[in-house]
Structures are given as C-alpha cells and as structure tokens.
Amino acid sequence: MVVCLSVLVLTALGTPGAKTIQRTFAYMKERTLQDFPLHAADKIRYSDTDRQGHVNNAVFATFLETGRVNIIYNPDFPILAAGASFVIASLQLNFLREINWPGQVDIGTGITKVGNSSIRLSQHNFQNAQCVATSESVIVQISDETGSSLALTAEAREVLGKWVVD
C-alpha cells in the first residue's frame, strides 16, 4: 500500500521580506479501484490534452466531479434535501502520474466522514488500472434560500453510510 504526503508551499511574491508558508496535509491511502464502493468512468477527449499530449492538470478535477455527482445526484439513492445544493468547501488533489490520450479514466469514490452538513470524500483517478491521482474533498449541503449550511437528513446519513471507506 502506497501512502502519499502532500505539502503545499505558498510564497507571498513581490513583498519585501516575503515569507514561505508550508502546510502538510494528512496522509492519504492509495487504494485500488476495487477498494471504492462507487465507480464512474470518463472518456478522455483530445481537447483535454496540453501541447505535450498529456491531459491538462485542471481536467483531473473534472474527472473527480464525475465521481462526486454519483453521490450527490444518484436517482436510486437521493441524499440532497429539498431546496438545497452542495458546494465544495475543500479539495486536495495529488498528481501521481500523467494521463494520456486516447483512453478512459476510472474514478473511485468513497466517503471517509459524514458531518452535520458535510461529507468528506476520498477519490482516486485511474488509467489502465494505475492510480494517477488521489484526492480528498469536503462538500457541504447548503440552503438555496439562505446560503447557510443545512443539516443532512437521517435518510441521507443512512444512504451515505453504505459508501464509507476506512
């Protein structure tokens, strides 16, 4: 089992005496696609590539979105409260390998924590059974009317419990 550690380094540029801020994120398990309770797939489009023929890094996050919508808008297991939406509060994405065109990306999605109004997701992108990226994100259910966080329903919590990974 491979474990990834991501370090984000921020530097205040153009400021006299600029300081570098370093934040270390928690360890994330690298999993196989079969370790995830939910699977999705996306076709890699030629327009997803950069001049070197690799999939642009921004597209990795789009693939993760495909996996998230399997939870948020699953017609067989609705979790979204009436008059509510989900927003992304946090997204950590670790690039492990390049993705190449043509082909397909498989997305594994699981839940690591259910909060009062939030859901913490673990997701991995795969190409040809190789893990190419790992991600942790937090989505929060909010009221469409007020924009404030809105507690998940008991029914949503029951459904989400089926998709928990350790």
N, C-alpha and C positions, 0 to 999 in steps of 0.2 A: 504494500500500500504506500503510495507516494503522498507526502504531505507538502503543501505549498505554504510559504510565508510571503506575504506581500508587504512591501514598505513603500509608503507614499512620501515623497520628498517635495516640499513646497518652498520656493525661494521668492522672497519679495524683491523683484527685479527693479532696477532703476532707483533704488532707495539707498542713500548713503548709509553704510554700515548694515547692509541687508543681512538678514538672518535666515538660516535654513531651519525649517520646522520638519521634524521627522515623526511619523506616526506608524507604528507597527500594528497591523491587523491580526486578528486571531487566526489560528491555524485552520485550514480547510482540508477536509479529507478529499483525496482524489478517488472517485468512485467509477465503476463501470456503468454502462447504460442500464444493465440489468439490476443495479442497486437502487434505481429510482422507481417509484410507483407510477409515475406518469411519463409518457414518451410522446414526442412530437418530431416532425421532420420538416425541413425546408429545402427547396431546390436552390442551389447556388446559381445566381444569374450572372451573366457576363458583366453586367453593369455593376455588380458588387465588387469587382476587382479594381486594383490600382494599376499603375503603369508597369509594375513588376509582375503582374499576373496573379498576385495574391489577393485574397479577399481583404478589403479595407477593414481596419480595426473597428470602425464605427458600426459595421454590419454585424459584428459579433453580438452587440447589444440587441439588434433587431431580431436575431435568432432567439435570444433569451425571451424576448417579448412573445414570440410564438409559443414558447413553453408556458409562460405566465397566463396567457389567455385560456389555456386548457383548465386552469383552476378558476379564474375569475368568471368566465362566461360559459362554463360547461353546462349544456342544457340538461344533462342527465343528473347533475349534482349542483343545483343552484346554491350559491353562497351569498350573492350580493343582495343586500336589503333593498326594499323599495325606496326610491328617492335617494339612492346612494351611488357612489362611484369609488373606485380605487385609484390611489395615486402612489407613485414611487417616492418613498422617503429616503432610501439609501440604496446604492448599487456599487458593489465592489466587483471588479472584473479582472481576472488574472489571465494573461495571454501565455499559453504554454507552447503552442506550435502554430505554424501558418495553416491557413485553409486555402486550398487550391481549387480553381475552376477547371473543368466541369465537375459536377458531383452533387452530393447531398450532405446536409448537416443534420445529425440527430441530436435532439435536445432531451436531456433527462431532468426532471423537476421533482423535488420533494420539499416537504415542509419540515423545518427544524424547530420552530416555535410558533405557538399561537398566543398572541397577547389579547388585550381587551378589544382593541380595534385594529390591531396589526397582525401581519403574517410574515414570518421570516422564511425565506426560500433559499434552498441550496439548488443550484443548477449547474450542469456541465454541458458543453457543446462537444460533439464527437464527429470526426470524419474518418470513414473507413475503420471504425472501432477504436480509433485513437482519440484520447481526450485532448482537445485542442484549447479548451478554456474552462476555467472554473469561476463560479460566481456565487455571491451571497447578496441577497437584496431584502429589503423590507418594504412591504406595501401596506398602506393604511386605508381603511374604509372611511370615507367622509360623507357628510350630508351634502347633497346637491344644493340645498337651500342656504345653509349657513357656511359651508366650507370647513366646519369643525369635524373632528374625528367622531365617528359613530360606532358604538359597540357592535361587535359581531353577534349575530343571533345564536341561540342554543342550537338550532338546526345547522347553521353554518359550521359551528365548532364540531359538531358530530361528523359532518362530511369531511372537514379538514383533518380530523383525527385519523382518517383512513389513509392519508397520504404522508404521514410523518416518517422521516428517516432519522437514524441516530447520528 
